[in-house]
Amino acid sequence: MSEPILKIRNIESFYGPIMAIRGVSLDVHPGQIVSILGANGAGKTTLMKTVSGVMDPEKGKITFDGRDIQGSEPHKVVQKGIVHVPEGREVFPLLTVNDNLSLGAYTLKDKAQIERDRELVFDYFPVLKDRRQQEAGTLSGGQQQMLAIGRGLMANPKIMLLDEPSLGLSPLLVQEIFGILKRLNEEQNMTMMLVEQNAHAALELADHGYVMEVGRIVMDGAADVLLESEDIQDFYLGAQQDGARENRRWKRKKTWR
């Protein structure tokens, strides 16, 4: 396997006096999808923010494409080729789809390349082309998530950091968006680090997975191996499957009434 494009070594990050990341180390190789699993409060989003420069680590090292980047300003991290698609989408609601996409390319100067990237986004997300003059705030949640990913693609990244892309979406939309992410990986060799609570969907998409608890990595391995792990089944997939069964039972009761 090639050298990792992203190396994280013994990172510690704090919110005031509270340590949110406790000595985390992981690797992401070129062309790989790596999923970070864990419950709320495990430190997944903090890890993403630390890599993208939104937060500075107190200790440890982050190396991207052979260069140390810990403590870099967020715009310089983007210029190096790391794009962060944040939790909650955070599109600009009063701007059009086209304008949101253009803002994703703010670090680029080649206008021809920007338009090629825009057409690439429209190829993967045709609904955005149909709604390119529509204000982003009037899009559905799924369409806003597509726009957030498309805006990230406009920066022509070497790696995308995707924080909870399935959050608040229906199972059908989750399947559609994860299918597009898989295509981007296979067709564009797009490297991704994916934070997800939907463990099953994340591991089905990924090559490798890490499990976080209370700011630490407690387990990692090939995604297909983790998917079969009894610990993962019990602590992550089991809860999701139980919830799905409860939803089905509730729907049947509602139908009977």
DORO-276924 format. One record per atom (N, C-alpha, C, O): x negated, y negated, z negated; residue in three letters. Coordinates in steps of 0.02 Angstrom, whole numbers, plus 32768, in hexadecimal, padded with zeros to 4 digits. Example, Ala and Ser with C-alpha at 12.3 -4.5 7.8 and 13.67 -1.06 7.14 Angstrom:
2
7D6C811C7E7AALA;7D9980E17E7AALA;7D6C80A57E7AALA;7D3880A67E59ALA;7D7E80707E9ESER;7D5480357E9BSER;7D7B7FFE7E76SER;7D627FC77E6ESER;
//
This chain:
257
7FD6803C8000MET;800080008000MET;7FD47FC28000MET;7F9E7FC17FE2MET;7FEB7F8D8021SER;7FC57F4F8025SER;7FC17F2D7FE1SER;7FE47F3F7FB2SER;7F957EFB7FDDGLU;7F8F7ED47FA0GLU;7FD17EAF7F93GLU;7FF37E9A7FC2GLU;7FE47EA67F53PRO;80217E807F44PRO;801C7E387F5EPRO;7FE87E187F5APRO;80547E1F7F79ILE;80577DD97F8CILE;80647DAE7F4FILE;804F7D747F4CILE;80867DCB7F1DLEU;80957DA87EDELEU;807E7DD47EA4LEU;80947E0D7E9DLEU;80527DB77E7ALYS;803B7DDA7E3ELYS;804C7DAF7E01LYS;803C7D747DFFLYS;806D7DCD7DD2ILE;807D7DAC7D92ILE;805A7DD27D5BILE;80637E0F7D55ILE;80337DB07D33ARG;800C7DD17D00ARG;80147DAE7CBCARG;80007D757CB1ARG;80337DD47C8DASN;80377DC17C47ASN;80547D7B7C3CASN;803A7D537C15ASN;808B7D6D7C60ILE;80AA7D2B7C5CILE;80D27D247C1BILE;80F77D517C07ILE;80CA7CEA7BFBGLU;80F37CD77BC2GLU;81117C927BD0GLU;80EE7C637BDFGLU;81547C8E7BCASER;81767C4F7BD4SER;81A57C427B9ASER;81C17C717B7DSER;81AE7C027B89PHE;81D47BEF7B4DPHE;820B7BBD7B5FPHE;82037B947B8DPHE;82427BC07B3ATYR;82737B8A7B35TYR;826A7B6B7AF0TYR;82837B857ABFTYR;82467B337AEDGLY;82357B167AACGLY;820C7B497A84GLY;81D97B617A9DGLY;82227B597A47PRO;81FB7B897A1EPRO;820C7BD27A2EPRO;81ED7C007A12PRO;823C7BDE7A5AILE;82547C227A67ILE;82307C407AA2ILE;82307C257AD9ILE;820F7C7A7A97MET;81ED7C9C7ACDMET;82207CC37AF6MET;823F7CF27ADDMET;82277CB17B36ALA;82587CD17B62ALA;82397D097B8CALA;825B7D397B9DALA;81F97D027B9DILE;81D47D347BC4ILE;81987D4A7B9AILE;81727D207B83ILE;81907D8B7B90ARG;81607DA57B61ARG;812E7DD37B84ARG;81367E107B84ARG;80FB7DB67BA2GLY;80C67DDD7BC0GLY;80DB7E077BFCGLY;80C87E417C02GLY;81017DE97C28VAL;811B7E0C7C63VAL;80E57E117C99VAL;80C37DE07CA9VAL;80DE7E4D7CB6SER;80B27E597CEFSER;80D87E817D23SER;80FA7EB17D13SER;80D27E6D7D62LEU;80F07E947D99LEU;80D07E817DDBLEU;80AE7E4E7DE0LEU;80DB7EAB7E0EASP;80C17EA07E51ASP;80F97EA27E84ASP;81297EC87E7CASP;80F37E797EB9VAL;811E7E7E7EF3VAL;80F27E827F30VAL;80C77E567F3BVAL;80FB7EB67F58HIS;80D27EC07F94HIS;80F57EA47FD2HIS;81337E9F7FD2HIS;80CF7E918006PRO;80EE7E758042PRO;81217EA58060PRO;81157EE18066PRO;815B7E898073GLY;818F7EB18092GLY;81B97ED98061GLY;81E47EFF8076GLY;81AC7ED18021GLN;81CD7EF87FEDGLN;82087ED27FD0GLN;82077E947FCDGLN;823C7EF67FBAILE;82717EDA7F90ILE;82687EF57F4AILE;826A7F327F40ILE;825E7EC97F1AVAL;82567EDB7ED4VAL;82917EC07EADVAL;82A07E857EB0VAL;82B37EEC7E88SER;82ED7ED77E60SER;82D97ED37E16SER;82B67EFF7DFCSER;82F07E9E7DF5ILE;82E57E957DAEILE;83297E9E7D8CILE;83577E777D98ILE;832F7ED17D62LEU;836E7EE17D42LEU;836C7ECE7CF8LEU;83377EC87CDBLEU;83A77EC57CDCGLY;83AA7EB67C95GLY;83EB7E937C83GLY;840B7E757CAFGLY;83FE7E957C44ALA;843A7E757C2CALA;84307E297C28ALA;83F87E117C30ALA;84667E057C1BASN;84617DBD7C0EASN;84307DB07BD4ASN;84327DD37BA1ASN;84057D7F7BDDGLY;83D57D6E7BA9GLY;83957D977BAAGLY;836A7D907B7EGLY;838E7DC27BDCALA;83527DED7BDFALA;83147DC67BF6ALA;82DC7DDC7BEBALA;831F7D8C7C16GLY;82E77D647C2EGLY;82DE7D647C79GLY;82AC7D4A7C92GLY;830D7D807C9DLYS;83077D877CE6LYS;83047D427D08LYS;82D67D367D30LYS;83337D177CF9THR;83357CD57D19THR;82F87CAB7D04THR;82DC7C867D2DTHR;82E37CB17CC5THR;82A77C8E7CAFTHR;826A7CA37CD7THR;82407C7A7CE8THR;82667CE47CE5LEU;822E7CFD7D0ELEU;822F7CDD7D53LEU;81FB7CC77D6CLEU;826A7CD97D72MET;82707CB97DB4MET;825B7C707DB1MET;82357C597DDCMET;82727C4C7D7ELYS;82627C057D78LYS;82177BFB7D6DLYS;81FA7BC97D83LYS;81F87C297D4ATHR;81B07C247D3DTHR;81897C2E7D7DTHR;81577C0B7D89THR;819E7C5E7DA6VAL;817C7C6A7DE6VAL;81847C2E7E15VAL;81557C1B7E37VAL;81C07C127E17SER;81CE7BDC7E47SER;81B87B977E30SER;81BF7B667E55SER;819B7B927DF3GLY;81807B537DDCGLY;81B17B287DB6GLY;819F7AF17DA0GLY;81EF7B3F7DADVAL;821F7B187D86VAL;820C7B177D3DVAL;82187AE67D1AVAL;81ED7B4D7D26MET;81D27B517CE2MET;81887B617CE6MET;81727B857D13MET;81617B467CB7ASP;811A7B567CB2ASP;810E7B8C7C7EASP;81287B877C47ASP;80E87BC07C8FPRO;80D87BF27C5CPRO;80A67BD77C29PRO;807A7BAF7C3APRO;80AC7BEE7BEBGLU;807C7BDB7BB8GLU;803C7C047BBFGLU;80057BED7BB1GLU;80447C437BD6LYS;800B7C6F7BDELYS;80167C997C1DLYS;804D7C9E7C37LYS;7FDF7CB77C35GLY;7FE47CE57C6DGLY;7FD37CC67CB0GLY;7FC47C8A7CB4GLY;7FD67CEF7CE3LYS;7FC17CDA7D26LYS;7FF57CF27D59LYS;800E7D2A7D55LYS;80037CC77D8BILE;802C7CD97DC4ILE;80037CCC7E03ILE;7FED7C947E0FILE;7FF87D007E2ATHR;7FD17CFA7E68THR;7FFF7D097EA3THR;80207D3D7EA5THR;7FFF7CDA7ED3PHE;80287CE47F10PHE;7FFB7CDC7F4DPHE;7FDA7CA97F56PHE;7FFC7D0F7F76ASP;7FD47D0E7FB4ASP;7F8B7CFE7FA5ASP;7F697CDB7FCBASP;7F727D197F6DGLY;7F2C7D127F5BGLY;7F1A7CD37F35GLY;7EE07CC87F25GLY;7F4D7CA77F25ARG;7F3E7C687F02ARG;7F667C647EC1ARG;7FA07C797EBFARG;7F467C497E8DASP;7F697C3E7E4EASP;7F9B7C067E56ASP;7F8A7BD07E6FASP;7FD97C117E40ILE;800D7BDE7E47ILE;802F7BCC7E06ILE;805A7BA07E05ILE;801D7BEC7DCEGLN;803F7BDC7D90GLN;80367B937D7FGLN;7FFF7B777D84GLN;806D7B737D6BGLY;806B7B2C7D5BGLY;80717AFD7D96GLY;80707AC07D8DGLY;80777B187DD4SER;807F7AED7E0FSER;80C37ACB7E10SER;80F47AE67DF5SER;80C77A907E2EGLU;81077A6F7E37GLU;81337A977E66GLU;811A7AB67E95GLU;81767A977E5BPRO;81A37AC07E84PRO;819C7AB47ECFPRO;819E7AE37EF6PRO;81947A747EE4HIS;81917A677F2CHIS;81517A847F4AHIS;814F7A977F85HIS;811B7A877F22LYS;80DD7AA47F3ALYS;80E37AF07F3FLYS;80C57B107F6ALYS;810A7B0E7F11VAL;81187B567F15VAL;813E7B667F55VAL;81307B987F76VAL;816F7B3C7F65VAL;81957B467FA4VAL;81667B407FE0VAL;816A7B69800EVAL;813B7B0F7FE0GLN;810C7B068017GLN;80DE7B438020GLN;80C87B528058GLN;80D07B667FEALYS;80A67BA27FEELYS;80CB7BDE8009LYS;80AD7C0F801ELYS;810E7BDA800AGLY;81357C108029GLY;81637C357FFAGLY;817B7C6B800CGLY;81707C1A7FBEILE;819E7C397F8EILE;81DE7C107F8BILE;81DC7BD47F7DILE;82167C2F7F99VAL;82577C0D7F96VAL;82837C2E7F62VAL;82897C6B7F60VAL;82A07C057F37HIS;82CA7C1C7F00HIS;83137C0C7F11HIS;83267BD27F17HIS;833C7C407F17VAL;83857C387F20VAL;83A47C417EDBVAL;83A87C797EC3VAL;83B97C0A7EBBPRO;83C97C0E7E73PRO;840C7C2F7E66PRO;84367C367E92PRO;84157C437E27GLU;84557C5D7E10GLU;84897C267E15GLU;847B7BEB7E07GLU;84C57C387E2AGLY;84FB7C077E2FGLY;84FB7BDF7E70GLY;85227BB07E77GLY;84D07BF27E9FARG;84CF7BD87EE4ARG;84B47B907EE8ARG;84847B847F0CARG;84D37B607EC4GLU;84BA7B1B7EC2GLU;84B27AFC7F07GLU;847E7ADD7F15GLU;84E47B047F31VAL;84E47ADF7F70VAL;84F77A967F62VAL;850F7A867F2CVAL;84EB7A6A7F93PHE;84FE7A247F8DPHE;85467A1E7FA6PHE;85517A1F7FE3PHE;85777A177F79PRO;85BD7A207F8DPRO;85D879EC7FBCPRO;860579FA7FE4PRO;85BE79AF7FBALEU;85D979797FE3LEU;85B679748027LEU;85CA794D8052LEU;8582799C8031LEU;855F799D8071LEU;857979D7809BLEU;85927A098081LEU;857279D080DDTHR;85897A058109THR;855B7A418105THR;85247A3E80EATHR;85727A788121VAL;85497AB58126VAL;85087AA5814AVAL;84D27AB98134VAL;850D7A818182ASN;84D17A6F81A9ASN;84A07A468180ASN;84637A528183ASN;84BA7A16815AASP;848E79EB8132ASP;846D7A1380FAASP;84327A0980EBASP;84927A4180DCASN;84747A6C80A9ASN;843B7A9580C7ASN;84067A9C80A7ASN;84457AB08101LEU;84107AD78122LEU;83D47AAB8132LEU;839B7AC08129LEU;83E17A6E814ASER;83A97A41815ASER;83807A31811CSER;83427A2C8121SER;83A07A2A80E2LEU;837B7A1C80A5LEU;834E7A578092LEU;831A7A4D8072LEU;83617A9480A5GLY;83367ACD8098GLY;82F57ACA80BEGLY;82C47AEA80AAGLY;82F37AA480F4ALA;82B77AA0811EALA;828F7A608111ALA;82677A4B813BALA;82997A4180D6TYR;827B79FF80CBTYR;822F7A0080CATYR;821079CC80D5TYR;82117A3A80BETHR;81C77A3C80BCTHR;81A97A488102THR;816C7A45810ATHR;81D37A548134LEU;81BB7A648177LEU;81BE7A2781A4LEU;81E879FB819BLEU;81907A2481D5LYS;818C79EB8203LYS;819D79FD824BLYS;81B079D28272LYS;81977A3D825DASP;81A27A5382A1ASP;81ED7A5882AFASP;820D7A888299ASP;82087A2882D4LYS;82507A2682E0LYS;82687A628308LYS;829F7A7B82FCLYS;82407A798337ALA;82537AB4835EALA;82587AF18332ALA;82857B1A8339ALA;82287AF88304GLN;822A7B3182D5GLN;82667B2C82A7GLN;82867B5F8298GLN;82777AF18291ILE;82B17AE78266ILE;82F17AFE828AILE;831B7B1F826CILE;82F87AEC82C9GLU;83337B0082EEGLU;83347B4B82FBGLU;83697B6A82FCGLU;82FA7B6A8305ARG;82F77BB3830CARG;830C7BD482CBARG;83307C0682CBARG;82F67BB88293ASP;83097BD48253ASP;83547BCC8246ASP;83747BF9822AASP;83707B94825CARG;83B87B898254ARG;83DF7BBD827CARG;84117BD88264ARG;83C97BCA82B8GLU;83EA7BFD82E2GLU;83E47C4282C4GLU;84117C6C82C9GLU;83AA7C4F82A4LEU;83A17C8F8281LEU;83D47C958248LEU;83F37CCA823FLEU;83DC7C608222VAL;840E7C6081ECVAL;84537C6D8208VAL;84797C9581ECVAL;84647C4D823FPHE;84A77C56825DPHE;84AF7C9D8279PHE;84E77CB7827APHE;84797CBC8290ASP;847D7D0182A7ASP;84907D30826EASP;84B87D5E8277ASP;84737D248233TYR;84817D5081FATYR;84C27D3C81D6TYR;84E37D6781B9TYR;84D47CFD81D9PHE;85117CE581B7PHE;853C7CBE81EAPHE;853E7C8181E7PHE;855E7CE18217PRO;85867CBF824BPRO;85BB7C8F822EPRO;85CB7C5D824EPRO;85D57C9F81F3VAL;86087C7381D6VAL;85EC7C2E81C9VAL;86127BFD81CBVAL;85AC7C2881BBLEU;858E7BE681AFLEU;858C7BBD81F0LEU;85937B8081EELEU;85817BDF8227LYS;85827BBB8267LYS;85C87BA18276LYS;85D07B68828CLYS;85FA7BCA8268ASP;863F7BB58273ASP;86527B7A8247ASP;867D7B52825AASP;86337B74820CARG;86457B4181DBARG;860D7B0E81D1ARG;860A7AEE819CARG;85E27B068203ARG;85A67ADD81F9ARG;85B57A9481EBARG;858B7A7281CDARG;85EF7A7A81FFGLN;86017A3581F1GLN;862F7A2E81B5GLN;864779F881A6GLN;863A7A658192GLN;86667A658157GLN;863E7A558118GLN;86047A6A8112GLN;865C7A3180E9GLU;863A7A2280AAGLU;86307A638084GLU;865D7A8D8080GLU;85F57A6B8067ALA;85E37AA98045ALA;86107AB8800AALA;861E7AF27FFAALA;86287A837FE9GLY;86537A8D7FAFGLY;86967AAB7FBFGLY;86B97AC37F91GLY;86AA7AAB7FFETHR;86EB7AC88012THR;86E47B108029THR;87167B2F803BTHR;86A87B2C8029LEU;869E7B71803CLEU;86B37B9F8003LEU;86B57B8A7FC9LEU;86C27BDD8014SER;86CF7C107FE0SER;868E7C207FBBSER;86587C0D7FD1SER;86947C437F83GLY;86597C567F5DGLY;86287C807F85GLY;85EC7C767F82GLY;86437CAF7FACGLY;86187CD97FD5GLY;85F57CB1800BGLY;85BA7CBD801AGLY;86197C828029GLN;85FB7C59805DGLN;85C67C2B8040GLN;85937C1E8060GLN;85D17C118003GLN;859F7BE87FE3GLN;85607C117FD3GLN;85287BF77FD8GLN;85687C517FC0GLN;852E7C7B7FB4GLN;85087C867FF5GLN;84CA7C857FF5GLN;852C7C90802CMET;850A7C97806DMET;84E57C58807EMET;84AD7C5B8098MET;85037C1E806FLEU;84E27BDE807ELEU;84A37BD68053LEU;84707BBE806CLEU;84A77BE98014ALA;846C7BE47FE8ALA;84337C0F8003ALA;83F97BF98002ALA;84427C4B8019ILE;840E7C768036ILE;83F57C598078ILE;83B97C588085ILE;84247C4180A1GLY;84107C2280E1GLY;83E47BE580D7GLY;83B47BDB80FCGLY;83F57BBC80A5ARG;83CB7B818096ARG;83857B978082ARG;83547B778095ARG;83807BCE805CGLY;833E7BE8804BGLY;83187BFF8088GLY;82DB7BF4808CGLY;833A7C1F80B6LEU;83197C3780F3LEU;82FE7BFE811ELEU;82CE7C068142LEU;831E7BC38119MET;83087B8A8141MET;82C27B72812EMET;82A27B4F8155MET;82AA7B8580F3ALA;82667B7280DEALA;82327BA280FBALA;81F67B9A80EFALA;82497BD38122ASN;821C7C038142ASN;81EF7C25810EASN;81B17C228113ASN;820E7C4480DBPRO;81E77C5D80A1PRO;81C17C9D80B0PRO;81D17CC380DEPRO;818D7CA98087LYS;816A7CE98087LYS;818B7D198055LYS;81877D56805DLYS;81AC7CFD8022ILE;81D07D257FF1ILE;820C7CFC7FD8ILE;82077CC07FCFILE;82447D1F7FCFMET;82807CFF7FB3MET;828D7D1B7F6EMET;828B7D577F63MET;82997CEE7F3FLEU;82AE7D007EFBLEU;82F97CF57EF7LEU;83117CBC7EFBLEU;831F7D2B7EEELEU;83687D287EF0LEU;83837D377EABLEU;837A7D6F7E91LEU;83A47D067E8CASP;83BC7D0D7E48ASP;84087D1A7E48ASP;842F7CEC7E57ASP;841C7D577E39GLU;84627D6C7E33GLU;848B7D5A7E71GLU;84BD7D367E6BGLU;84777D727EACPRO;849F7D617EE8PRO;84E57D7F7EE8PRO;850F7D687F0FPRO;84F27DB17EBDSER;85357DCF7EBCSER;85637DAE7E8ASER;859E7DC07E85SER;854A7D7D7E64LEU;85707D607E2CLEU;85B37D427E43LEU;85B47D177E6FLEU;85E97D5A7E26GLY;862B7D3E7E34GLY;864A7D537E75GLY;867E7D387E88GLY;862C7D827E99LEU;86457D957EDBLEU;866A7DD87ED7LEU;865D7E017EACLEU;86987DE17F05SER;86BD7E207F09SER;868E7E587F20SER;865C7E4A7F40SER;869E7E977F10PRO;86747ECF7F27PRO;86697ECF7F72PRO;86337EE17F8APRO;869C7EBC7F99LEU;86957EBB7FE2LEU;86637E877FF8LEU;863A7E958024LEU;86657E4C7FD9LEU;86347E187FEBLEU;85EE7E2A7FD4LEU;85BE7E1C7FF7LEU;85E97E4A7F9AVAL;85A77E607F82VAL;85897E917FB5VAL;854E7E8D7FC6VAL;85B27EBF7FCCGLN;859A7EEF7FFEGLN;85837ECC803EGLN;85507EDF805BGLN;85A97E998054GLU;85977E758091GLU;85557E4F8088GLU;85297E5380B3GLU;854E7E2B8050ILE;85127E038046ILE;84D57E30803CILE;849F7E218056ILE;84DB7E668016PHE;84A37E93800DPHE;84907EB6804EPHE;84567EC5805APHE;84C27EC18079GLY;84B27EDD80BBGLY;84897EAC80E5GLY;845C7EC18109GLY;84997E6C80E0ILE;84727E398105ILE;842B7E3480E8ILE;83FB7E2C810EILE;84257E3780A6LEU;83E27E368088LEU;83B97E7180A0LEU;837D7E6A80ADLEU;83D87EAB80A5LYS;83B47EE680BELYS;839E7EDC8106LYS;83667EEF8118LYS;83C97EBF812FARG;83B77EB18175ARG;837C7E7F8179ARG;834E7E8981A0ARG;837F7E4B814FLEU;83487E1A814FLEU;83067E3C813DLEU;82D27E2C815ALEU;83087E6A810EASN;82CC7E8E80FAASN;82B37EBA8133ASN;82787EBC8141ASN;82E07EDE8153GLU;82CC7F0E8186GLU;82B97EEB81C7GLU;828A7F0081E9GLU;82DE7EB781DAGLU;82D57E98821BGLU;82A27E5F821AGLU;827F7E53824BGLU;829D7E3B81E2GLN;82707E0281DCGLN;82357E1081ACGLN;820B7DE581A1GLN;82337E4D8190ASN;82007E608160ASN;81FF7E2F8125ASN;81CA7E1F810AASN;823B7E188111MET;82417DE680DCMET;82357E078098MET;82587E368085MET;82037DED8073THR;81F57E058030THR;82257DE37FFFTHR;82327DA78005THR;823F7E097FCEMET;82707DEE7FA0MET;82647E067F59MET;824F7E3F7F4EMET;82707DDA7F2AMET;82767DEC7EE4MET;82BC7DDA7ECEMET;82D17DA07ED3MET;82E17E0C7EB7LEU;83297E067EACLEU;833A7E127E63LEU;832A7E467E48LEU;835A7DE17E44VAL;83737DE87DFFVAL;83BD7DFA7E04VAL;83E37DD97E27VAL;83D17E2F7DE1GLU;84157E477DE7GLU;842C7E697DA6GLU;84057E8B7D85GLU;846D7E607D96GLN;848C7E897D63GLN;84B07EC57D82GLN;84BD7EF77D60GLN;84C07EBF7DC3ASN;84DF7EF87DE6ASN;84A77F297DF7ASN;848C7F287E2EASN;84977F547DC7ALA;845D7F7F7DCDALA;84627FAF7E08ALA;84307FBB7E2AALA;849C7FCA7E13HIS;84A37FFB7E48HIS;84967FDC7E8CHIS;846F7FF77EB4HIS;84B57FA27E99ALA;84AA7F807EDAALA;84627F6B7EE1ALA;84457F717F17ALA;84447F527EABALA;83FF7F3A7EAEALA;83CE7F737EBDALA;83A17F6A7EE6ALA;83D77FAC7E9DLEU;83A97FE37EA7LEU;83B380057EEALEU;8384801F7F08LEU;83F080057F03GLU;83FC80207F46GLU;83D97FF67F7BGLU;83C380107FAEGLU;83D47FB57F6FLEU;83B47F887F9FLEU;83687F897F99LEU;83457F827FCBLEU;834E7F937F5CALA;83077F867F4DALA;82DA7FC17F5EALA;82F07FFA7F66ALA;82997FB17F61ASP;82657FE37F65ASP;824B7FF57F1FASP;823A802F7F12ASP;82487FC37EF3HIS;822C7FCC7EB0HIS;82567FA47E80HIS;82737F707E92HIS;825A7FBB7E42GLY;82817F987E10GLY;825D7F917DCFGLY;82347FBB7DBCGLY;826D7F5A7DABTYR;82547F4F7D67TYR;82907F427D3BTYR;82C07F227D50TYR;828E7F5C7CFEVAL;82C37F517CCEVAL;82A97F267C95VAL;82757F367C77VAL;82CC7EEF7C87MET;82B97EC17C52MET;82E97EC57C17MET;83257ECC7C20MET;82CD7EC27BDCGLU;82F47EBC7B9EGLU;82CF7E8C7B70GLU;82947E947B62GLU;82F37E5A7B58VAL;82D97E297B28VAL;82957E0D7B3EVAL;82667E087B17VAL;82927DFA7B7FGLY;82567DD97B98GLY;821D7E067BACGLY;81E87DED7BBFGLY;82267E487BA7ARG;81F07E767BB7ARG;82057EA67BEEARG;82407EB37BF8ARG;81D37EBF7C13ILE;81DE7EF77C41ILE;81DC7F377C18ILE;81AA7F467BF8ILE;82137F5D7C1AVAL;82167F9B7BF2VAL;82157FD97C1EVAL;820D80117C05VAL;821E7FD07C60MET;821E80097C8DMET;82137FEF7CD4MET;822A7FB97CE6MET;81EF80167CFDASP;81EB80067D44ASP;81DE80457D6BASP;81C880777D4FASP;81EB80417DACGLY;81E0807B7DD7GLY;820080717E1AGLY;8221803F7E26GLY;81F880A37E46ALA;821980A27E87ALA;8264809D7E7CALA;828080BD7E4FALA;828680767EA6ALA;82CD80697E9CALA;82F680A97E9EALA;832480B17E76ALA;82E680D77ECCASP;830E81147ED0ASP;830481407E92ASP;833281637E7DASP;82C9813D7E73VAL;82BD81627E35VAL;82E381437DFCVAL;830381667DD4VAL;82E281007DF7LEU;830780DE7DC2LEU;835280EB7DC9LEU;837580F17D97LEU;836A80EE7E06LEU;83B180F97E12LEU;83C8813C7DF6LEU;840281437DE2LEU;839B816C7DF4GLU;83AB81AE7DD9GLU;839881B57D8FGLU;83A681E97D70GLU;837881827D73SER;836181867D2DSER;839C81897CFDSER;83CC81647D04SER;839881B77CCCGLU;83CE81BC7C9AGLU;83D4817D7C71GLU;840B81687C5FGLU;839B815D7C61ASP;839D811F7C3AASP;83C180E87C60ASP;83EB80C57C43ASP;83B180E17CA1ILE;83D380AF7CC9ILE;841D80C07CCFILE;844880947CCAILE;842D80FF7CDBGLN;847381147CE0GLN;849981037CA1GLN;84D180E97CA4GLN;847B81117C67ASP;849E81077C28ASP;84A680BD7C16ASP;84DC80A77C03ASP;846F80977C1DPHE;846F80537C02PHE;8484801E7C35PHE;849C7FE97C20PHE;847D802B7C76TYR;848E7FF87CA8TYR;84C6800F7CD5TYR;84FA7FED7CD9TYR;84BD80477CF8LEU;84F1805C7D26LEU;852F80757D01LEU;8567806B7D18LEU;852680947CC7GLY;855E80AF7CA2GLY;8591807A7C90GLY;85CD80847C97GLY;857880427C78ALA;85A5800C7C64ALA;85CC7FF17C9FALA;86077FE07C99ALA;85AA7FEC7CDAGLN;85CC7FD37D15GLN;860180047D2DGLN;86377FF17D42GLN;85F080467D2AGLN;861F80787D40GLN;865C807B7D11GLN;869480837D28GLN;864F80747CCFASP;868680727C9FASP;86B480377CADASP;86F1803D7CABASP;86957FFD7CBDGLY;86BD7FC27CCDGLY;86E77FCC7D0CGLY;87217FB77D0FGLY;86CA7FED7D3EALA;86EF7FFA7D7CALA;872A80287D6EALA;8760801F7D8AALA;871F805B7D43ARG;875680887D32ARG;878E80647D0EARG;87C9806F7D1BARG;877B80367CE0GLU;87AE80107CBCGLU;87D67FE57CEDGLU;88137FE07CE6GLU;87B47FC67D1EASN;87D77F9E7D50ASN;88087FC77D78ASN;88407FB17D85ASN;87F380047D8BARG;8820802F7DB1ARG;885D80437D88ARG;889580457DA2ARG;885280537D46ARG;888A80667D1BARG;88BA802C7D13ARG;88F780357D14ARG;889F7FEF7D0CTRP;88CA7FB47D04TRP;88F47FA87D42TRP;892F7F977D3ETRP;88D57FB27D7CLYS;88F97FA87DBBLYS;89327FDB7DC3LYS;89687FCB7DDALYS;8924801A7DAEARG;8958804D7DB2ARG;8992803C7D84ARG;89CC80447D97ARG;898280257D46LYS;89B780127D18LYS;89E17FD97D34LYS;8A1F7FD97D2ELYS;89C07FA97D53LYS;89E37F717D6FLYS;8A127F877DA7LYS;8A497F6C7DAFLYS;89FB7FB87DCFTHR;8A237FD37E05THR;8A617FF77DEATHR;8A987FF17E05THR;8A57801D7DB4TRP;8A8F80427D97TRP;8AC680147D7DTRP;8B0180247D80TRP;8AB27FDB7D65ARG;8AE47FAB7D4CARG;8B0E7F8E7D85ARG;8B3B7F657D7AARG;
//
